[in-house]
Amino acid sequence: MRRVRGALGGLILVLAGGAEAAPEPVHPVIACETLVGLRLLMGDGGTDHATAATRLARHPGCRSLARDRVGAAEQRAMIGGAPFECLTVADEGRCAWVLP
């Protein structure tokens, strides 16, 4: 009887461990037309993505983009030791500066 319980307990643990974790939610990318616009958004208290998203209305050159529309880096800059990238945007002729 103990062997059966032990085997069942092990089987339950194996089955429970095989369950996949829920995927991380995909957050949109916060991007601005210019690096100056991005820095102004960040200076307005928008250094994290959730806070920056709430302040987009105050910054007309900035917007939220679907992550699958954003591509490779076209330009890069360093300001105060922090890296910034202007990433290509699908179906647009220019890159957008993305909140790091």
Kinemage of the C-alpha trace (Angstrom):
@kinemage 1
@onewidth
@group {chain A} dominant
@subgroup {mainchain}
@vectorlist {calphas} color= white
{ca met a 1} P 0.000 0.000 0.000
{ca arg a 2} L 2.848 2.393 0.799
{ca arg a 3} L 4.389 1.719 -2.610
{ca val a 4} L 1.138 2.616 -4.333
{ca arg a 5} L 0.787 5.863 -2.389
{ca gly a 6} L 4.403 6.769 -3.074
{ca ala a 7} L 4.015 6.056 -6.767
{ca leu a 8} L 0.795 8.064 -6.978
{ca gly a 9} L 2.364 10.966 -5.096
{ca gly a 10} L 5.291 10.988 -7.504
{ca leu a 11} L 2.933 10.837 -10.490
{ca ile a 12} L 0.933 13.769 -9.170
{ca leu a 13} L 4.124 15.813 -8.732
{ca val a 14} L 5.265 14.975 -12.270
{ca leu a 15} L 1.898 15.957 -13.718
{ca ala a 16} L 1.788 19.182 -11.726
{ca gly a 17} L 5.308 20.096 -12.816
{ca gly a 18} L 4.409 19.537 -16.455
{ca ala a 19} L 1.877 22.351 -16.483
{ca glu a 20} L 3.098 25.386 -18.385
{ca ala a 21} L 3.230 28.745 -16.672
{ca ala a 22} L 1.006 31.485 -18.039
{ca pro a 23} L 2.862 33.575 -20.624
{ca glu a 24} L 4.061 37.006 -19.620
{ca pro a 25} L 1.734 39.761 -20.858
{ca val a 26} L 3.125 41.640 -23.846
{ca his a 27} L 3.340 45.320 -23.015
{ca pro a 28} L 3.311 47.896 -25.778
{ca val a 29} L 6.427 49.890 -26.589
{ca ile a 30} L 6.490 53.572 -25.594
{ca ala a 31} L 8.145 55.539 -28.403
{ca cys a 32} L 8.645 59.163 -29.449
{ca glu a 33} L 9.413 60.827 -32.775
{ca thr a 34} L 12.511 62.514 -31.354
{ca leu a 35} L 15.016 61.790 -28.622
{ca val a 36} L 14.220 65.192 -27.128
{ca gly a 37} L 10.539 64.206 -26.945
{ca leu a 38} L 11.433 60.943 -25.219
{ca arg a 39} L 13.631 62.747 -22.697
{ca leu a 40} L 10.814 65.225 -21.976
{ca leu a 41} L 8.417 62.322 -21.382
{ca met a 42} L 10.928 60.715 -19.044
{ca gly a 43} L 11.501 64.018 -17.227
{ca asp a 44} L 7.746 64.303 -16.692
{ca gly a 45} L 7.943 61.359 -14.286
{ca gly a 46} L 7.619 58.702 -16.974
{ca thr a 47} L 10.712 56.630 -16.348
{ca asp a 48} L 8.806 53.361 -16.016
{ca his a 49} L 6.486 52.075 -18.740
{ca ala a 50} L 3.246 52.174 -16.743
{ca thr a 51} L 3.775 55.764 -15.619
{ca ala a 52} L 4.937 56.885 -19.071
{ca ala a 53} L 1.815 55.385 -20.660
{ca thr a 54} L -0.397 57.536 -18.433
{ca arg a 55} L 1.463 60.688 -19.530
{ca leu a 56} L 1.378 60.119 -23.308
{ca ala a 57} L -1.489 62.587 -23.799
{ca arg a 58} L 0.780 65.412 -22.574
{ca his a 59} L 3.427 64.509 -25.168
{ca pro a 60} L 1.937 64.599 -28.678
{ca gly a 61} L 5.130 63.326 -30.333
{ca cys a 62} L 5.026 60.148 -28.252
{ca arg a 63} L 2.791 57.119 -28.564
{ca ser a 64} L 2.325 53.480 -27.737
{ca leu a 65} L 3.257 50.885 -30.378
{ca ala a 66} L 2.542 47.187 -30.640
{ca arg a 67} L 5.748 45.295 -29.916
{ca asp a 68} L 5.496 43.296 -33.150
{ca arg a 69} L 5.732 46.547 -35.177
{ca val a 70} L 9.123 47.472 -33.707
{ca gly a 71} L 12.307 46.220 -35.343
{ca ala a 72} L 16.056 46.702 -35.241
{ca ala a 73} L 18.002 49.719 -34.014
{ca glu a 74} L 18.596 52.341 -36.685
{ca gln a 75} L 20.293 54.928 -34.439
{ca arg a 76} L 21.827 54.855 -30.969
{ca ala a 77} L 22.785 57.518 -28.437
{ca met a 78} L 24.239 57.634 -24.927
{ca ile a 79} L 23.046 60.318 -22.516
{ca gly a 80} L 24.438 60.395 -19.006
{ca gly a 81} L 25.613 56.805 -19.381
{ca ala a 82} L 22.130 55.570 -20.380
{ca pro a 83} L 21.676 54.009 -23.833
{ca phe a 84} L 18.821 55.087 -26.104
{ca glu a 85} L 17.785 53.496 -29.391
{ca cys a 86} L 15.743 54.634 -32.350
{ca leu a 87} L 14.087 51.447 -33.599
{ca thr a 88} L 12.540 50.876 -37.001
{ca val a 89} L 8.752 50.812 -37.079
{ca ala a 90} L 6.898 48.634 -39.584
{ca asp a 91} L 5.096 50.566 -42.326
{ca glu a 92} L 6.730 53.877 -41.349
{ca gly a 93} L 9.545 55.699 -43.073
{ca arg a 94} L 11.490 56.554 -39.933
{ca cys a 95} L 12.520 55.105 -36.621
{ca ala a 96} L 11.071 55.930 -33.191
{ca trp a 97} L 13.024 56.553 -29.993
{ca val a 98} L 12.013 53.877 -27.503
{ca leu a 99} L 11.726 54.141 -23.735
{ca pro a 100} L 14.532 51.938 -22.323
